[in-house]
Amino acid sequence: MMFFVTTLLTYAVGVRSLPLTTTHRSNTVSVLRLHGDQAIPTCSEICDYSHSKAHCHDRNLFQIPHSTGCEGAILLELQGNKIISITSEQMSGYQQVSTLDISGNYLSNIIPGTFDRNSNLKNIDVSNNDLTILNSKMFKGTEHSLFQIEIQFNSINLVTQDAFEGLECVTNIYLSHNKLQNLLPGTFKDLISLQYLDLSQNKLAKLPQNLFHNSTSLRKLYLHKNKLQQIPNRLFDGLESLTDVRLSDNELISVPAPQELGLFHQLWRMDLQNNKIHQSGVILPFLANVTENLQVTGNPLLCDCNFQILQVSLHFLGGSHAQPIQCMYHNESNFTTSYTLPFDCYVTTQTHPTPSNNSTDKLLSASTHDGSHFDDIMSASPPEYPKCKGDVTPHYRIYVIVICALIILIAGLIIFICLICFVPSIRSKFILFVSRGTKELREQRQSGSDSSAERKL
């Protein structure tokens, strides 16, 4: 009898401890399916499934539902739940899935082999989770299918060297808004089809020289809003498809010349805004390599002749190039005051070859009519132009002196007139002075006329 009671109590406690997951779907509570020793909802019971699309988002799920009823799903949406882990066993029933969206959950880790049986997976979105590490061979099993990886808005501080191993088909990787401080050499070595890489809004302070060694298809590289202090030479070696580079909002003091970076072709955009670049001379060589957008605002550029050449050049290039830029003159403490075009820079005119249709040749053609020598602009090491330490020109100083003298003279006259009008003693003395002067003048004229008459006689 005692044994029977004990067994009954144990069963009751066990049933009570089972995790229950409920959802309101057609005003009914979903039936739970026992899988092993846990209650797991099935896809057909808890998700909306139609046309090979399983919509399981925002269902308050703690784990991926069993694939029963959704074995043919091509799209699996799991975003907005409370899923904390994902396993190969859970994913094994979704072998036809090509797009997996598990964003906005609580994933802290994805172990290698999770997608071993998902050879059709093309797009995976694990953004807005709690991932801290991208493990080695994390996407193993998808080497010949995966095209796009979205891992932004996590807490990733480490990407293992072979996290992307064998992913020869991946074209887009979104890694922005994480906590990366450095990247290991060769991290992207297997990504031969990579075209878009977003590493913005991390904490990257430096980059290894051969980071993009085999990524010859890379077209867009976003590194803005990091803590980069320098760009290594040859970073872009072999990246002949690269057209868009964003390096704004970093801590760059200088930038290597395009040839030193490995850029021997033209970019569509080079964004260097909001850095700490002082010398306009390091920016001038990019005028020959950027066709549309060379963005340099927000840098404390010195007011030297190179700055004026840069400003005129951006104006000639037109379009987005025609942005207002300012320079900063150096005082005793820091670069604090902005001043636009504080002086004139004179450079000799040279004839140039017949211009073609690109923006660089357009600039060269225009410069011949403006009296500017832009061969120096196109060189990797621009010549040292005379530096102007003052914040105003000599002509401007003369104008200021003349204006100040006139103001002082007018002020003196006004004060004198006021004294004559309102101070009687001064007025009487002034009248006496004028009358005496007038009398003396008349006497001189009279004596002069008398002497001339005597001479005639």
C-alpha positions as CSV (number, residue, x, y, z in Angstrom):
1,M,0.0,0.0,0.0
2,M,2.8,2.4,0.9
3,F,4.6,1.6,-2.4
4,F,1.4,2.4,-4.3
5,V,1.0,5.8,-2.6
6,T,4.7,6.7,-3.2
7,T,4.5,5.8,-6.9
8,L,1.3,7.9,-7.2
9,L,3.0,11.0,-5.6
10,T,6.1,10.6,-7.7
11,Y,3.9,10.6,-10.9
12,A,2.0,13.6,-9.7
13,V,5.1,15.6,-9.0
14,G,6.6,14.6,-12.4
15,V,3.6,15.7,-14.3
16,R,3.4,18.9,-12.4
17,S,7.1,19.7,-13.2
18,L,6.7,19.3,-17.0
19,P,7.2,22.7,-18.8
20,L,4.0,23.8,-20.4
21,T,3.9,26.0,-23.5
22,T,0.6,27.5,-24.5
23,T,-0.5,29.7,-27.2
24,H,-3.7,31.3,-28.4
25,R,-4.4,30.1,-31.9
26,S,-8.0,30.0,-33.1
27,N,-9.0,30.5,-29.4
28,T,-7.7,27.0,-28.5
29,V,-4.7,25.9,-26.4
30,S,-2.2,23.9,-28.5
31,V,-1.7,20.3,-27.7
32,L,1.8,19.4,-26.4
33,R,3.8,16.5,-27.9
34,L,6.0,14.4,-25.6
35,H,9.5,14.1,-27.1
36,G,11.9,12.2,-24.9
37,D,11.3,13.5,-21.4
38,Q,10.2,17.0,-22.4
39,A,7.0,18.4,-23.8
40,I,7.8,20.0,-27.2
41,P,5.1,21.6,-29.3
42,T,4.8,20.5,-32.9
43,C,5.1,22.9,-35.8
44,S,1.7,22.1,-37.2
45,E,0.1,22.7,-33.8
46,I,1.7,26.0,-32.9
47,C,2.8,27.6,-36.1
48,D,0.9,29.0,-39.1
49,Y,2.0,26.8,-42.0
50,S,1.1,27.4,-45.7
51,H,2.9,27.4,-49.0
52,S,6.1,25.9,-47.5
53,K,6.3,28.7,-45.0
54,A,6.3,28.1,-41.3
55,H,5.5,31.2,-39.3
56,C,6.4,30.5,-35.7
57,H,7.4,34.0,-34.7
58,D,6.2,35.6,-31.5
59,R,4.8,32.4,-30.0
60,N,6.5,32.6,-26.6
61,L,8.5,29.5,-27.5
62,F,11.4,28.3,-25.4
63,Q,12.7,25.9,-28.0
64,I,12.3,25.1,-31.7
65,P,9.0,23.2,-32.3
66,H,9.1,19.6,-33.6
67,S,9.0,19.5,-37.4
68,T,5.8,17.4,-37.6
69,G,3.5,18.9,-40.2
70,C,6.2,21.3,-41.5
71,E,8.7,18.9,-43.0
72,G,8.6,20.6,-46.4
73,A,9.1,24.1,-45.0
74,I,11.4,26.4,-47.0
75,L,11.0,29.4,-44.7
76,L,11.2,28.9,-40.9
77,E,10.4,32.0,-38.9
78,L,11.3,31.8,-35.2
79,Q,12.0,35.5,-34.4
80,G,10.6,37.1,-31.3
81,N,10.5,34.1,-29.0
82,K,12.5,33.0,-25.9
83,I,14.7,30.3,-27.5
84,I,17.9,29.9,-25.6
85,S,19.5,27.0,-27.6
86,I,19.4,25.4,-31.0
87,T,20.6,21.8,-31.7
88,S,21.2,19.6,-34.7
89,E,18.4,17.3,-33.4
90,Q,15.9,20.1,-33.5
91,M,17.0,21.2,-36.9
92,S,17.2,17.7,-38.4
93,G,13.5,17.7,-39.3
94,Y,13.8,20.9,-41.3
95,Q,16.1,19.7,-44.0
96,Q,14.3,21.7,-46.8
97,V,14.6,25.1,-45.1
98,S,16.5,27.7,-47.1
99,T,15.8,30.7,-44.9
100,L,16.0,30.5,-41.1
101,D,15.1,33.6,-39.0
102,I,15.8,33.0,-35.3
103,S,16.5,36.7,-34.5
104,G,15.3,38.4,-31.4
105,N,15.8,35.4,-29.1
106,Y,18.2,34.5,-26.2
107,L,20.7,32.4,-28.0
108,S,24.1,32.5,-26.3
109,N,25.9,29.9,-28.3
110,I,25.6,27.8,-31.5
111,I,27.7,24.7,-31.3
112,P,29.5,23.2,-34.4
113,G,27.4,20.7,-36.2
114,T,24.1,22.4,-35.5
115,F,23.3,22.6,-39.3
116,D,24.9,19.4,-40.3
117,R,21.7,18.2,-41.9
118,N,20.6,21.5,-43.4
119,S,22.4,21.5,-46.7
120,N,19.8,23.7,-48.3
121,L,20.2,26.6,-45.9
122,K,20.9,29.8,-47.9
123,N,20.0,32.6,-45.4
124,I,20.4,32.6,-41.7
125,D,19.5,35.5,-39.4
126,V,20.7,35.2,-35.7
127,S,20.8,38.9,-35.1
128,N,19.6,40.4,-31.8
129,N,20.6,37.5,-29.6
130,D,23.2,37.0,-26.8
131,L,26.0,35.4,-28.8
132,T,29.5,36.1,-27.6
133,I,31.6,33.8,-29.7
134,L,31.5,32.5,-33.3
135,N,32.8,29.0,-32.8
136,S,35.0,27.0,-35.2
137,K,33.1,25.5,-38.1
138,M,29.9,27.0,-36.7
139,F,28.1,26.7,-40.1
140,K,29.4,23.3,-41.0
141,G,27.0,21.5,-43.3
142,T,26.1,24.6,-45.3
143,E,29.3,25.1,-47.2
144,H,27.8,24.7,-50.6
145,S,24.5,26.5,-50.0
146,L,24.8,29.4,-47.5
147,F,24.7,32.9,-49.1
148,Q,23.9,35.3,-46.3
149,I,24.7,35.5,-42.6
150,E,23.2,38.1,-40.3
151,I,24.8,38.2,-36.8
152,Q,24.5,41.9,-36.0
153,F,23.3,43.2,-32.6
154,N,24.9,40.5,-30.5
155,S,27.7,40.7,-27.9
156,I,30.3,38.9,-30.0
157,N,33.9,39.6,-28.8
158,L,35.6,36.7,-30.6
159,V,35.5,35.2,-34.1
160,T,37.6,32.1,-34.2
161,Q,39.9,31.8,-37.2
162,D,38.0,29.1,-38.9
163,A,34.4,30.2,-38.0
164,F,33.7,30.7,-41.7
165,E,35.7,27.8,-42.9
166,G,34.7,26.4,-46.3
167,L,31.9,28.9,-46.9
168,E,32.8,29.5,-50.5
169,C,29.3,30.7,-51.5
170,V,28.6,33.4,-48.8
171,T,28.2,36.8,-50.4
172,N,26.9,38.9,-47.5
173,I,28.0,39.0,-43.8
174,Y,26.5,41.4,-41.3
175,L,28.6,41.7,-38.1
176,S,27.8,45.2,-37.0
177,H,26.9,46.3,-33.5
178,N,29.0,43.8,-31.6
179,K,31.9,44.0,-29.3
180,L,34.8,42.9,-31.5
181,Q,38.2,44.4,-30.5
182,N,40.3,42.6,-33.0
183,L,40.2,40.1,-35.8
184,L,42.6,37.2,-36.4
185,P,44.6,37.0,-39.6
186,G,42.8,34.8,-42.2
187,T,39.4,35.1,-40.6
188,F,37.8,35.6,-44.0
189,K,40.3,33.6,-46.1
190,D,37.7,31.0,-47.4
191,L,35.1,33.6,-48.3
192,I,36.0,33.8,-52.0
193,S,32.5,35.0,-53.0
194,L,32.1,37.6,-50.3
195,Q,30.8,40.9,-51.7
196,Y,29.4,42.8,-48.7
197,L,31.0,42.9,-45.2
198,D,29.7,45.1,-42.4
199,L,31.9,45.4,-39.4
200,S,30.7,48.8,-38.3
201,Q,29.9,49.8,-34.7
202,N,32.3,47.5,-33.0
203,K,35.5,48.3,-31.0
204,L,38.1,47.4,-33.5
205,A,41.4,49.3,-32.8
206,K,43.5,47.6,-35.6
207,L,43.3,45.2,-38.5
208,P,45.7,42.5,-39.6
209,Q,47.4,43.2,-42.9
210,N,46.1,40.0,-44.7
211,L,42.6,40.1,-43.3
212,F,41.0,40.0,-46.8
213,H,43.6,37.9,-48.5
214,N,41.3,35.8,-50.6
215,S,38.2,37.9,-50.6
216,T,38.7,39.1,-54.2
217,S,35.0,39.6,-54.8
218,L,34.5,42.1,-52.0
219,R,32.7,45.2,-53.2
220,K,31.5,47.0,-50.0
221,L,33.4,47.2,-46.8
222,Y,32.0,49.0,-43.8
223,L,34.3,49.8,-40.9
224,H,32.8,53.0,-39.7
225,K,32.2,53.8,-36.0
226,N,35.1,51.7,-34.6
227,K,38.3,52.8,-32.9
228,L,40.7,52.3,-35.7
229,Q,43.9,54.4,-35.3
230,Q,45.6,53.3,-38.5
231,I,45.1,51.3,-41.6
232,P,47.8,48.8,-42.5
233,N,49.6,48.9,-45.8
234,R,48.4,46.4,-48.5
235,L,45.1,45.9,-46.7
236,F,43.2,46.0,-50.0
237,D,45.7,44.0,-52.0
238,G,43.9,42.0,-54.7
239,L,40.5,43.5,-54.0
240,E,39.9,44.7,-57.6
241,S,36.1,44.7,-57.2
242,L,36.1,47.0,-54.2
243,T,34.0,50.1,-54.8
244,D,32.7,51.3,-51.4
245,V,34.9,51.8,-48.3
246,R,33.5,53.5,-45.2
247,L,36.1,54.5,-42.5
248,S,34.2,57.4,-40.9
249,D,33.9,58.0,-37.2
250,N,37.2,56.3,-36.2
251,E,40.4,57.7,-34.7
252,L,42.5,57.8,-37.9
253,I,45.3,60.5,-37.9
254,S,46.5,59.6,-41.3
255,V,45.7,57.2,-44.2
256,P,48.2,55.4,-46.5
257,A,48.2,56.5,-50.1
258,P,45.9,54.4,-52.4
259,Q,48.9,52.6,-54.0
260,E,50.2,51.8,-50.5
261,L,46.8,50.3,-49.6
262,G,46.8,48.2,-52.7
263,L,44.2,50.3,-54.5
264,F,45.1,50.4,-58.2
265,H,41.6,51.0,-59.4
266,Q,38.8,53.5,-58.9
267,L,36.4,53.5,-55.9
268,W,32.9,54.8,-56.0
269,R,33.0,56.0,-52.4
270,M,35.8,56.6,-49.8
271,D,34.3,57.9,-46.5
272,L,36.8,59.4,-44.1
273,Q,34.5,61.7,-42.2
274,N,34.9,62.5,-38.5
275,N,38.4,61.2,-38.0
276,K,41.5,63.0,-36.7
277,I,43.3,63.7,-39.9
278,H,45.2,67.0,-39.9
279,Q,47.1,67.0,-43.2
280,S,45.0,67.5,-46.4
281,G,48.0,66.1,-48.3
282,V,47.2,62.5,-47.3
283,I,43.7,62.9,-48.8
284,L,44.7,64.5,-52.1
285,P,45.9,61.2,-53.8
286,F,42.5,59.7,-53.4
287,L,41.1,62.3,-55.9
288,A,42.5,60.0,-58.6
289,N,40.9,56.9,-57.2
290,V,37.4,58.0,-56.1
291,T,34.9,58.7,-58.9
292,E,31.9,60.0,-56.9
293,N,32.1,60.3,-53.1
294,L,35.2,61.4,-51.3
295,Q,33.9,62.4,-47.9
296,V,36.2,64.2,-45.5
297,T,34.1,66.5,-43.4
298,G,34.6,66.5,-39.7
299,N,38.4,66.3,-39.7
300,P,40.6,69.0,-38.1
301,L,42.3,69.8,-41.4
302,L,45.1,72.4,-41.2
303,C,44.6,75.7,-43.2
304,D,47.5,75.1,-45.6
305,C,47.6,75.3,-49.4
306,N,46.9,71.5,-49.7
307,F,43.5,72.2,-48.0
308,Q,42.5,74.8,-50.6
309,I,43.5,72.5,-53.4
310,L,41.4,69.8,-51.8
311,Q,38.4,72.1,-51.5
312,V,38.7,73.4,-55.1
313,S,39.1,69.8,-56.3
314,L,36.0,68.6,-54.5
315,H,34.1,71.4,-56.1
316,F,35.2,70.5,-59.6
317,L,34.3,66.9,-59.2
318,G,30.8,67.9,-58.5
319,G,27.9,65.7,-57.2
320,S,28.4,64.5,-53.7
321,H,32.0,65.8,-53.8
322,A,30.8,69.4,-53.7
323,Q,30.4,69.3,-49.9
324,P,31.5,72.3,-47.8
325,I,34.6,71.5,-45.9
326,Q,36.4,73.6,-43.3
327,C,39.9,73.8,-42.0
328,M,41.2,74.5,-38.5
329,Y,44.0,76.9,-37.8
330,H,46.5,76.1,-35.1
331,N,46.6,78.3,-32.0
332,E,48.7,77.8,-28.9
333,S,46.5,75.2,-27.3
334,N,44.6,73.1,-29.8
335,F,42.7,73.0,-33.1
336,T,39.6,74.9,-32.0
337,T,38.6,77.5,-34.5
338,S,37.2,76.8,-37.9
339,Y,38.0,79.1,-40.8
340,T,37.2,78.7,-44.5
341,L,39.8,79.6,-47.1
342,P,42.1,81.8,-45.1
343,F,44.5,82.5,-47.9
344,D,45.2,82.1,-51.6
345,C,47.5,79.3,-53.0
346,Y,49.0,80.0,-56.4
347,V,50.1,77.1,-58.6
348,T,51.3,77.1,-62.2
349,T,49.2,76.0,-65.1
350,Q,50.1,72.9,-67.1
351,T,48.5,71.4,-70.1
352,H,46.9,68.0,-69.6
353,P,45.9,65.2,-72.0
354,T,42.6,65.3,-73.7
355,P,40.0,64.5,-71.0
356,S,37.8,61.4,-71.1
357,N,34.5,60.9,-69.5
358,N,35.5,60.0,-66.0
359,S,35.5,62.5,-63.1
360,T,39.2,62.6,-62.7
361,D,39.8,63.7,-66.2
362,K,37.0,66.2,-65.8
363,L,38.9,67.7,-62.9
364,L,42.1,67.8,-64.9
365,S,40.4,69.6,-67.8
366,A,38.8,72.1,-65.5
367,S,42.0,72.8,-63.7
368,T,43.8,74.0,-66.9
369,H,41.3,76.8,-67.1
370,D,41.5,77.7,-63.5
371,G,45.3,78.2,-63.3
372,S,45.8,75.2,-61.0
373,H,48.4,72.5,-61.3
374,F,46.7,69.3,-60.5
375,D,49.4,66.9,-61.4
376,D,50.6,67.4,-57.9
377,I,47.2,66.4,-56.6
378,M,47.3,63.1,-58.4
379,S,50.7,62.2,-57.1
380,A,51.0,59.9,-54.1
381,S,53.3,62.3,-52.3
382,P,52.2,65.9,-52.9
383,P,54.9,68.6,-52.8
384,E,55.2,70.8,-49.7
385,Y,53.4,74.0,-50.4
386,P,54.1,77.1,-48.3
387,K,52.3,76.9,-44.9
388,C,50.4,79.9,-43.8
389,K,50.4,80.3,-40.0
390,G,48.3,83.4,-39.8
391,D,44.5,83.4,-39.9
392,V,44.2,86.4,-42.2
393,T,46.0,87.7,-45.3
394,P,48.2,90.9,-45.4
395,H,45.6,92.6,-47.6
396,Y,43.0,91.9,-45.1
397,R,45.2,93.4,-42.3
398,I,45.5,96.7,-44.3
399,Y,41.7,96.9,-44.7
400,V,41.3,96.4,-41.0
401,I,43.8,99.2,-40.2
402,V,42.2,101.7,-42.5
403,I,38.7,101.0,-41.2
404,C,39.8,101.3,-37.6
405,A,41.5,104.7,-38.4
406,L,38.3,106.0,-40.0
407,I,36.2,104.9,-37.1
408,I,38.5,106.7,-34.6
409,L,38.5,109.9,-36.7
410,I,34.7,109.9,-37.0
411,A,34.3,109.3,-33.2
412,G,36.7,112.2,-32.5
413,L,34.7,114.6,-34.7
414,I,31.4,113.5,-33.0
415,I,32.9,114.1,-29.5
416,F,34.3,117.5,-30.6
417,I,30.9,118.7,-31.9
418,C,29.2,117.5,-28.8
419,L,31.6,119.5,-26.6
420,I,31.1,122.7,-28.6
421,C,27.3,122.3,-28.5
422,F,26.9,121.5,-24.8
423,V,29.8,123.1,-23.0
424,P,29.5,127.0,-23.0
425,S,33.1,127.7,-22.0
426,I,34.5,125.5,-24.7
427,R,32.0,127.0,-27.2
428,S,33.1,130.6,-26.3
429,K,36.7,129.7,-26.6
430,F,36.1,128.0,-30.0
431,I,34.2,131.1,-31.2
432,L,37.0,133.4,-30.0
433,F,39.6,131.1,-31.7
434,V,37.6,131.2,-34.9
435,S,37.1,135.0,-34.9
436,R,40.8,135.6,-34.2
437,G,41.8,133.3,-36.9
438,T,39.4,135.0,-39.3
439,K,40.7,138.5,-38.3
440,E,44.3,137.4,-38.9
441,L,43.4,135.9,-42.2
442,R,41.7,139.2,-43.3
443,E,44.7,141.3,-42.2
444,Q,47.0,139.0,-44.1
445,R,44.9,139.4,-47.2
446,Q,44.7,143.2,-46.8
447,S,48.4,143.6,-46.3
448,G,49.0,141.4,-49.3
449,S,46.7,143.5,-51.5
450,D,48.3,146.7,-50.3
451,S,51.8,145.5,-51.1
452,S,50.7,144.4,-54.6
453,A,49.2,147.9,-55.2
454,E,52.5,149.6,-54.2
455,R,54.4,147.4,-56.6
456,K,52.2,148.4,-59.4
457,L,52.7,152.1,-58.7
